[in-house]
Amino acid sequence: MIRRFSKYYRAHMPLFFLDFGCAFLIAGLDLVFPMAVGKLIDDVLPNKNLRVMLIMGAVLLILYILRYVLNYVVDYWGHVLGVRMEYDMRKDLFNHIHKLSFTYFDNTKTGHIMSRLVNDLNEISELAHHGPEDLFIATVTLMGAFIILLTVHWPLALITFTIVPIMLWFAISKNKHMQNAFKEMRLKVADINAQVEDSISGVRVVKSFTNEWYEEKKFEVGNTNFRVSRENAFKVMAQFFSGINFFSNLISLVVVIFGGIFLYYDQLTTGELVGFLLYVNMFLQPIRRITTLVENLQKGMAGFNRFTETLDLQPDIQDDKDAMTVGRIQGDLRFENVTFSYNNKKDVLHDISLQIRAGETVALVGPSGGGKTTLCSLIPRFYEIDQGSIRVDGIDIRKITQKSLRENIGIVQQDVFLFSGTIKENIAYGKIGTSDEEIIAAAKLANAHEFIMGLENGYDTYIGERGVKLSGGQKQRVSIARIFLKNPPILILDEATSALDNETEQVIQESLYQLSENRTTLIIAHRLATIRKADRIMVLTDEGIVEEGSHETLLNNNGIYARLYKAQFDGFIPDVA
């Protein structure tokens, strides 16, 4: 763990050495001051040597100014070091999260991910700055003070240090409790983040059901758990710090009593006793510094453990070492005896075989849970199949890099996701770095240009988080324009018009027909009327592909598709997914 943590210092070694060099000089200067005070009391003041006193005062003033400068460097550039390391860690974590497979996001709450990216790394930044620096200063000061105390009066030094082992035992015994308490606190704050993210994302649903009270009740449970965990953590921390302070005061008391005895028997001078007290106080400062370090260590390492846990997660789907990068493909698709299940449970697809020729439009219909969306999700390799193979232009998709495979596939979904930003930025997402002319051309093909120009700021209109300022049809057209800009040879339409009204659906259908032209297109149909023009229609159930043919052929066969179609238009049952 320490080795993994320390590697983030490597890119910032000049700052690291600057911080440590200044910290070392500060520790050295601190050892000079008590010695100077003892000398002043024993030699200079009794002799009333004003000149020497002024010289010593001037020297100490210069040293104090130097310490001020060094302290500024440590406080500012030391924190900069921590911030830059935090930046590197957050960058690594964000990049790694984007490499993880869909399974990770299916099973991990967004709030937990956010907590690891933000809260945990804030604590790590403090540890990165204060950890090694505090440990280094404490070590130098402890060793220096210990050696000097032995030279001043070794019997008093030995008596004083008899308390230190007890103090260390107490610190170590409480350390484990603090570690567990802060780890628990981290988990609880992640739960709160997840709850808040979930509630705010669904605020429109919450308000439509007038369930604000229910969300407040759920939040209260998480908030209470977090409060209790923090209280427990601070309870352990209070025991730790109050105990350390008690032992520190006990050491000072021992010095005063036994030092007074040695002074009474003329075995110690007044200046030596004052200097001894100052060195003991200096000796206790690094101990207090270490106690603060322990607090930062518990918080920081709890966050770093969660950070490394995420970094150690490997994507379920990885490129084969011999995977090839393909250019623009033709779009011929073949499923050969494909079996797939989520988390190795019941098969969603079992022994599926089908072929879709390049440029062909194929619709998938059937009851919910039949595996239509799952089948389409396997083509861009969002999930890994259990058995069989999927081939694109005759090449097993496992032999193609994920990036080049997905560059050839466009997906339009029912639940359109638009990023917070402008319409232009969302369309341009289909081809980063594209020109305004290409963006406008794509919008025209998607029948979106007219409504965009009717907005106050046109293409520069801010659409809000997830595009909340646009209607469902407008969002869908923006997403279609994004696909036009990408211009992929394979197109997947996942119930792209099922949530729209009839008039809007007609406009979107025209855009989709244009979009599917000369592309291999898979349509997951919600409304069966929208797929009559498909070259082939496949009925997919939990038994596999049970029917296949054109719209007219399947109606004439009077099978499952015919019953679904007649029921839908006779009004007996609602649309089926």
matplotlib code that plots the C-alpha trace (Angstrom):
import matplotlib.pyplot as plt

x = [0.0, 2.8, 4.6, 1.5, 1.0, 4.6, 4.6, 2.4, 5.3, 7.6, 6.2, 6.6, 10.0, 11.3, 8.4, 8.8, 12.5, 11.7, 9.1, 11.3, 14.4, 12.5, 10.9, 14.3, 15.7, 12.6, 13.2, 16.9, 16.1, 13.6, 16.3, 18.5, 16.0, 15.8, 19.6, 19.9, 17.3, 19.2, 22.5, 20.8, 19.5, 22.6, 25.4, 24.3, 21.7, 23.7, 26.7, 24.5, 26.2, 23.9, 26.0, 25.9, 22.2, 21.5, 23.6, 21.8, 18.5, 19.4, 20.6, 17.4, 15.3, 17.1, 16.5, 12.8, 12.5, 14.2, 11.8, 8.9, 10.0, 10.6, 7.2, 5.5, 7.2, 6.1, 2.6, 2.0, 4.1, 3.5, -0.2, 0.4, 2.2, -0.8, -3.2, -1.2, -1.0, -4.8, -5.2, -3.1, -5.1, -8.4, -7.3, -6.2, -9.4, -11.7, -9.9, -10.0, -13.7, -14.4, -12.6, -14.8, -17.6, -21.3, -21.5, -19.7, -22.1, -25.1, -24.0, -22.5, -24.4, -23.4, -23.2, -20.6, -18.5, -18.8, -17.7, -14.6, -13.8, -14.3, -14.5, -12.0, -9.4, -9.7, -8.6, -5.8, -4.5, -4.1, -2.3, 0.0, 1.1, 1.1, 2.0, 5.6, 6.4, 5.0, 6.6, 10.0, 9.8, 8.6, 11.5, 14.2, 12.8, 12.4, 15.9, 17.4, 15.5, 16.3, 20.0, 20.1, 18.1, 20.6, 23.5, 21.7, 20.8, 20.7, 19.1, 16.1, 15.9, 15.7, 13.0, 11.0, 11.2, 9.8, 6.3, 6.9, 6.5, 3.1, 2.1, 3.1, 1.2, -1.9, -1.6, -1.2, -4.1, -6.4, -5.1, -7.0, -10.3, -9.8, -9.1, -12.3, -14.4, -13.2, -13.7, -17.3, -17.7, -16.5, -19.1, -21.9, -21.1, -21.0, -24.5, -25.7, -24.2, -25.9, -29.3, -29.0, -28.0, -30.9, -33.5, -32.4, -32.1, -35.7, -37.1, -39.8, -41.0, -40.9, -43.0, -45.4, -46.2, -46.0, -43.6, -41.3, -42.1, -40.9, -37.6, -37.1, -37.7, -35.2, -32.7, -33.2, -32.2, -29.0, -28.3, -28.8, -26.5, -23.9, -24.3, -24.0, -20.9, -19.3, -20.1, -18.5, -15.4, -15.1, -15.6, -12.6, -10.7, -11.5, -10.3, -7.1, -6.3, -7.4, -5.2, -2.2, -2.7, -2.9, 0.4, 2.0, 0.9, 2.1, 5.6, 5.7, 4.7, 7.4, 10.0, 8.8, 8.9, 12.1, 13.8, 12.9, 14.4, 17.6, 17.7, 17.2, 20.3, 22.3, 22.5, 20.8, 20.9, 17.9, 18.8, 19.2, 15.8, 14.1, 16.0, 15.0, 11.3, 11.5, 13.1, 10.5, 7.8, 9.6, 9.8, 6.0, 5.2, 6.2, 4.3, 1.2, 2.1, 2.2, -1.3, -2.6, -0.8, -2.6, -6.0, -5.0, -3.6, -6.9, -8.9, -6.5, -5.7, -9.4, -9.9, -6.8, -8.0, -11.2, -9.3, -7.0, -10.0, -11.5, -8.2, -7.7, -11.1, -10.5, -13.0, -15.1, -14.4, -10.9, -9.3, -7.6, -3.8, -4.1, -7.2, -7.2, -8.3, -10.9, -11.8, -15.3, -17.0, -19.7, -22.1, -22.7, -23.8, -23.9, -24.9, -23.7, -25.2, -25.0, -25.9, -25.8, -26.8, -26.4, -24.0, -24.0, -27.7, -30.6, -29.9, -31.5, -30.5, -29.9, -28.3, -29.3, -28.3, -29.2, -27.7, -28.3, -26.9, -25.1, -27.7, -30.6, -33.2, -34.3, -36.9, -37.1, -40.4, -41.8, -42.7, -40.7, -37.8, -37.4, -33.8, -34.3, -32.3, -29.8, -29.2, -28.5, -26.2, -24.0, -23.1, -21.0, -19.7, -21.2, -21.5, -19.5, -21.3, -21.1, -21.0, -21.0, -19.7, -20.8, -19.2, -19.0, -18.0, -16.9, -14.6, -15.3, -16.0, -13.6, -10.8, -11.7, -10.7, -13.7, -13.0, -12.9, -15.9, -18.1, -17.0, -19.0, -22.2, -24.8, -27.5, -30.7, -32.5, -36.0, -34.4, -32.3, -29.3, -28.1, -25.2, -25.6, -24.5, -25.7, -27.5, -24.4, -22.2, -24.6, -24.8, -21.1, -20.6, -21.2, -18.0, -15.7, -14.1, -16.6, -17.5, -20.6, -21.6, -21.6, -23.6, -26.3, -26.3, -26.8, -29.6, -31.4, -31.3, -32.8, -35.6, -34.2, -32.9, -36.3, -37.1, -33.5, -33.6, -36.9, -35.1, -33.8, -30.1, -30.4, -27.7, -26.1, -29.2, -28.4, -30.6, -30.1, -29.1, -30.0, -31.8, -34.7, -35.5, -36.4, -39.4, -39.1, -39.4, -36.8, -34.3, -34.9, -34.1, -30.9, -29.8, -30.6, -28.6, -25.7, -25.9, -26.1, -22.9, -21.3, -22.4, -22.0, -22.6, -24.6, -27.6, -29.5, -32.9, -34.0, -37.7, -36.7, -40.2, -42.3, -42.5, -43.6, -47.1, -48.3, -47.5, -44.0, -43.5, -44.2, -41.5, -39.0, -39.9, -39.0, -35.7, -35.1, -35.9, -33.3, -30.9, -31.3, -30.8, -27.9, -27.1, -27.5, -30.3, -31.8, -35.1, -36.4, -40.1, -42.6, -45.3, -45.6, -46.9, -43.5, -41.7, -43.9, -41.2, -38.5, -36.9, -37.4, -39.1, -38.0, -40.2, -37.9, -39.2, -37.6, -37.6, -35.5, -36.4, -39.8, -40.9, -39.2, -40.3, -41.7, -44.7, -47.1, -45.7, -46.0, -49.5, -50.5, -48.8, -51.3, -48.8, -47.5, -46.7, -50.2, -51.9, -49.8, -50.4, -54.2, -54.5, -52.6, -54.8, -58.1, -57.3, -57.6, -54.2, -51.7, -48.5, -46.0, -42.3]
y = [0.0, 2.4, 1.6, 2.3, 5.6, 6.7, 6.3, 9.4, 11.4, 10.6, 13.1, 15.8, 15.1, 18.7, 19.9, 17.0, 17.8, 21.5, 20.7, 18.2, 20.4, 23.4, 21.1, 19.7, 23.3, 24.2, 21.2, 22.2, 25.8, 24.7, 22.8, 26.0, 28.2, 26.4, 26.1, 29.9, 30.6, 28.4, 30.1, 33.5, 32.7, 31.1, 33.2, 36.4, 37.8, 37.1, 38.9, 41.7, 41.6, 43.9, 43.7, 39.9, 39.9, 42.3, 40.2, 37.0, 38.8, 40.0, 36.5, 34.9, 37.5, 36.6, 32.9, 33.6, 35.5, 32.6, 30.2, 32.3, 32.0, 28.3, 27.8, 29.7, 27.3, 24.3, 25.5, 26.6, 24.4, 21.4, 21.8, 22.3, 19.0, 17.3, 19.0, 17.9, 14.3, 14.4, 15.6, 12.7, 10.2, 11.6, 11.5, 7.9, 6.9, 8.7, 7.2, 3.7, 4.0, 4.6, 1.4, -0.7, -2.8, -2.2, -4.8, -2.5, 0.4, -2.0, -3.0, 0.2, 3.3, 6.6, 8.2, 5.7, 6.4, 10.2, 9.7, 7.9, 10.6, 13.6, 13.0, 10.2, 11.9, 15.2, 13.3, 11.7, 15.1, 16.1, 12.9, 13.3, 16.7, 16.3, 12.5, 12.2, 15.8, 15.5, 12.1, 13.5, 16.6, 14.6, 12.1, 14.7, 16.8, 13.7, 12.4, 15.9, 16.7, 13.3, 13.6, 17.2, 16.3, 13.5, 16.0, 18.5, 16.1, 12.4, 11.2, 13.6, 12.6, 8.9, 9.6, 11.6, 9.0, 6.2, 7.6, 7.5, 3.7, 3.8, 6.7, 4.8, 1.7, 3.8, 5.4, 2.1, 0.5, 3.3, 3.4, 0.3, 1.6, 4.9, 3.1, 1.0, 4.0, 6.2, 3.4, 3.0, 6.7, 6.7, 4.0, 5.9, 9.2, 7.2, 5.9, 9.5, 10.6, 7.7, 8.5, 12.2, 11.5, 9.1, 11.4, 14.5, 12.7, 11.4, 14.7, 14.9, 11.4, 12.3, 15.4, 13.7, 11.1, 13.7, 11.4, 14.1, 12.8, 9.3, 10.6, 12.6, 9.5, 7.5, 10.3, 10.6, 6.9, 7.4, 10.8, 9.3, 6.4, 8.8, 11.0, 7.9, 6.7, 10.2, 10.4, 7.1, 8.1, 11.3, 9.5, 7.3, 10.3, 12.2, 9.3, 9.2, 13.0, 13.4, 10.5, 11.8, 15.3, 13.6, 11.8, 15.0, 17.0, 14.1, 14.3, 18.1, 17.5, 14.9, 17.3, 20.1, 17.9, 15.9, 19.0, 21.0, 18.2, 18.2, 22.0, 21.9, 19.7, 21.9, 19.2, 21.4, 25.1, 27.3, 27.9, 24.1, 23.5, 26.1, 24.8, 21.3, 22.3, 24.0, 20.8, 18.6, 20.8, 20.5, 16.8, 16.7, 18.8, 16.0, 13.5, 15.8, 16.2, 12.4, 12.2, 14.6, 12.5, 9.4, 11.2, 12.2, 8.7, 7.0, 9.3, 9.3, 5.6, 4.7, 6.8, 5.4, 1.8, 2.5, 4.3, 1.2, -1.2, 0.6, 0.8, -3.0, -3.8, -5.2, -4.8, -7.8, -7.2, -6.5, -6.4, -9.6, -9.1, -9.8, -7.7, -5.8, -2.2, -2.2, 0.7, 1.3, -2.1, -3.3, -4.2, -8.0, -9.5, -13.1, -14.7, -18.3, -20.4, -17.4, -18.0, -15.2, -14.7, -11.8, -12.8, -16.5, -16.9, -17.9, -17.7, -14.6, -15.8, -19.5, -20.9, -18.0, -18.1, -15.5, -13.6, -10.0, -8.9, -5.6, -2.8, -4.9, -3.6, -6.2, -5.6, -7.5, -7.9, -10.0, -9.9, -8.0, -10.1, -11.9, -10.5, -8.0, -5.2, -7.7, -9.2, -5.7, -4.8, -7.8, -6.4, -3.4, -5.9, -4.1, -7.5, -10.7, -13.7, -17.0, -19.3, -19.0, -16.1, -12.9, -11.9, -8.6, -9.0, -12.5, -11.4, -12.5, -9.2, -10.5, -10.2, -6.5, -3.7, -2.3, 1.2, 0.5, -1.9, 0.7, 3.5, 1.5, 1.3, 3.9, 3.5, 5.5, 4.7, 5.4, 7.1, 9.7, 11.0, 14.5, 16.1, 19.4, 22.0, 23.4, 21.8, 22.2, 20.5, 17.5, 17.0, 17.5, 14.6, 12.3, 13.5, 15.5, 18.5, 18.7, 22.0, 24.0, 23.3, 19.5, 20.0, 22.0, 19.4, 16.6, 18.5, 19.1, 15.4, 14.7, 17.2, 19.2, 22.4, 24.1, 23.7, 24.6, 27.9, 28.7, 28.7, 31.9, 31.1, 28.6, 26.0, 27.7, 27.2, 25.7, 22.6, 21.9, 18.7, 15.7, 18.1, 18.9, 22.1, 20.2, 18.1, 14.3, 14.7, 17.5, 15.4, 12.5, 14.5, 15.9, 12.3, 11.3, 14.3, 13.0, 9.6, 11.2, 13.0, 9.8, 8.1, 4.5, 1.5, -0.4, 1.2, 0.0, 1.6, 0.6, 1.6, 5.0, 6.3, 4.4, 7.4, 9.9, 11.1, 10.1, 13.4, 13.6, 10.0, 10.5, 13.2, 11.1, 8.1, 10.1, 10.9, 7.3, 6.1, 8.5, 7.4, 3.7, 4.1, 2.0, 0.9, -2.4, -1.6, -3.4, -2.1, -3.1, -2.4, -1.2, -0.1, -2.8, -0.3, 1.3, -1.8, -2.8, -1.6, -3.7, -6.2, -8.9, -9.2, -11.6, -12.6, -13.2, -14.9, -16.8, -19.8, -18.0, -16.8, -18.4, -16.6, -14.8, -13.1, -10.0, -8.1, -9.6, -13.1, -13.2, -11.9, -14.6, -17.2, -16.2, -16.9, -14.9, -11.8, -11.8, -12.1, -9.3, -7.1, -7.7, -7.3, -4.0, -2.5, -4.0, -2.4, -5.5, -5.1, -2.3, -2.1, -4.8, -4.2]
z = [0.0, 0.9, -2.3, -4.4, -2.5, -2.8, -6.6, -6.9, -5.5, -8.4, -10.8, -8.2, -6.7, -7.0, -4.9, -2.5, -1.9, -1.5, 1.1, 3.0, 2.8, 4.3, 6.9, 7.9, 8.4, 10.5, 12.7, 13.0, 13.9, 16.5, 18.3, 18.5, 20.4, 23.7, 23.8, 23.2, 26.0, 28.5, 27.6, 28.0, 31.5, 32.8, 31.3, 29.7, 32.2, 35.4, 33.9, 32.6, 29.2, 27.2, 24.0, 23.9, 24.7, 21.8, 19.4, 20.5, 20.1, 16.6, 15.6, 17.0, 15.1, 11.8, 12.5, 13.2, 9.9, 8.2, 9.9, 8.7, 5.1, 5.4, 7.1, 4.2, 1.7, 3.7, 4.2, 0.6, -1.6, 0.6, 0.1, -3.7, -3.7, -2.1, -4.5, -7.5, -6.3, -5.7, -9.3, -10.6, -8.5, -9.6, -13.2, -12.9, -11.2, -13.6, -16.6, -15.0, -14.3, -18.0, -18.8, -16.6, -18.2, -17.9, -15.2, -12.8, -13.4, -13.2, -9.7, -8.3, -7.2, -8.9, -5.5, -4.4, -7.5, -6.8, -3.2, -4.3, -6.9, -4.6, -0.9, -0.6, -2.6, -0.6, 2.4, 0.5, -0.5, 3.1, 3.9, 0.9, 2.2, 5.9, 6.2, 5.2, 6.2, 9.7, 10.2, 9.0, 11.2, 14.2, 13.8, 13.4, 16.4, 18.6, 18.0, 18.3, 21.5, 23.0, 22.4, 23.7, 26.8, 27.5, 27.3, 29.5, 32.3, 31.5, 34.8, 34.3, 30.7, 31.5, 34.2, 31.7, 29.0, 31.2, 30.4, 26.6, 26.1, 28.0, 25.8, 22.6, 23.8, 24.3, 20.9, 19.1, 20.9, 19.9, 16.3, 15.2, 16.6, 14.8, 11.5, 11.7, 12.7, 9.8, 7.3, 8.5, 8.2, 4.6, 3.7, 5.3, 3.4, 0.2, 1.0, 1.5, -1.8, -3.5, -1.9, -2.8, -6.4, -6.8, -5.3, -7.2, -10.5, -10.1, -8.6, -11.3, -10.5, -6.8, -7.2, -9.6, -7.0, -4.2, -2.4, -1.1, 2.5, 1.5, 0.0, 3.2, 5.3, 3.2, 3.5, 7.2, 7.6, 5.7, 7.4, 10.8, 10.1, 8.9, 12.0, 14.3, 12.4, 12.7, 16.4, 17.0, 15.0, 16.9, 20.2, 19.4, 18.2, 21.4, 23.5, 21.5, 21.7, 25.3, 26.3, 24.4, 26.0, 29.4, 28.9, 27.6, 30.7, 32.8, 31.2, 31.9, 35.5, 35.9, 34.6, 36.9, 40.0, 39.4, 37.9, 41.0, 43.1, 41.1, 41.2, 45.0, 45.3, 42.9, 40.3, 37.7, 37.0, 36.5, 32.8, 32.3, 33.8, 31.7, 28.6, 29.6, 29.9, 26.5, 25.0, 26.6, 25.1, 21.8, 22.4, 22.9, 19.8, 17.4, 19.5, 19.1, 15.4, 15.1, 16.8, 14.1, 11.5, 12.8, 12.3, 8.8, 8.2, 9.2, 7.0, 4.1, 4.1, 4.4, 1.2, -0.5, 0.3, -1.5, -4.3, -4.9, -4.6, -7.6, -9.5, -8.9, -10.5, -14.0, -16.8, -17.5, -21.2, -22.4, -25.8, -26.9, -27.1, -30.9, -31.4, -34.7, -35.4, -38.2, -40.4, -41.7, -41.9, -44.3, -41.6, -42.1, -38.7, -37.7, -34.4, -34.0, -31.2, -28.8, -25.1, -22.6, -18.9, -16.4, -13.6, -14.6, -13.7, -15.8, -19.6, -21.2, -24.6, -25.4, -28.5, -30.7, -34.4, -37.0, -39.9, -40.9, -44.2, -44.7, -45.3, -44.2, -41.7, -39.2, -36.5, -33.2, -31.4, -28.6, -25.0, -22.3, -21.0, -24.2, -24.6, -27.5, -25.8, -24.5, -28.0, -29.3, -26.4, -27.3, -30.7, -29.4, -26.8, -23.8, -22.3, -23.0, -24.3, -22.4, -25.5, -29.2, -31.3, -32.9, -36.2, -38.0, -41.7, -40.8, -37.9, -34.3, -32.4, -29.7, -32.2, -32.8, -30.5, -28.6, -29.7, -33.5, -33.1, -31.4, -33.8, -36.4, -34.3, -33.6, -30.9, -30.6, -27.4, -25.9, -22.8, -24.5, -22.6, -23.3, -21.5, -19.6, -22.2, -25.5, -28.4, -30.5, -28.0, -27.7, -31.5, -31.9, -29.4, -32.3, -33.9, -31.6, -33.3, -36.2, -37.9, -37.4, -41.0, -40.4, -37.2, -39.0, -41.9, -39.4, -37.6, -40.9, -41.7, -38.3, -38.8, -35.9, -37.5, -37.6, -33.9, -33.0, -34.9, -33.1, -29.8, -28.3, -28.8, -31.6, -31.5, -28.5, -26.4, -23.0, -22.5, -18.8, -17.0, -19.1, -21.6, -19.2, -21.1, -24.3, -25.0, -25.6, -29.3, -29.4, -27.3, -29.6, -32.7, -31.2, -30.4, -34.0, -35.3, -33.2, -34.9, -38.4, -37.5, -36.4, -39.6, -38.5, -40.8, -38.1, -36.4, -33.4, -32.7, -29.2, -28.9, -30.2, -30.7, -28.1, -25.6, -28.2, -29.3, -32.7, -34.5, -33.1, -33.8, -37.5, -37.7, -35.8, -38.0, -41.1, -39.6, -38.7, -42.2, -43.6, -40.9, -41.6, -45.3, -46.6, -43.0, -41.3, -38.9, -35.9, -34.6, -31.3, -31.8, -29.3, -31.8, -34.4, -37.0, -37.1, -38.4, -41.4, -43.8, -42.2, -44.5, -41.9, -38.6, -35.9, -32.9, -29.9, -26.8, -23.9, -26.2, -28.8, -32.3, -32.8, -36.0, -38.8, -42.1, -43.6, -42.1, -44.6, -44.3, -40.5, -40.7, -43.1, -40.8, -38.1, -35.4, -32.4, -34.4, -36.0, -32.7, -31.2, -34.2, -34.3, -30.5, -30.7, -33.3, -32.1, -28.8, -26.7, -25.0, -24.7, -26.8, -25.9, -25.6]

ax = plt.figure().add_subplot(projection="3d")
ax.plot(x, y, z, "-o")
ax.set_aspect("equal")
plt.show()
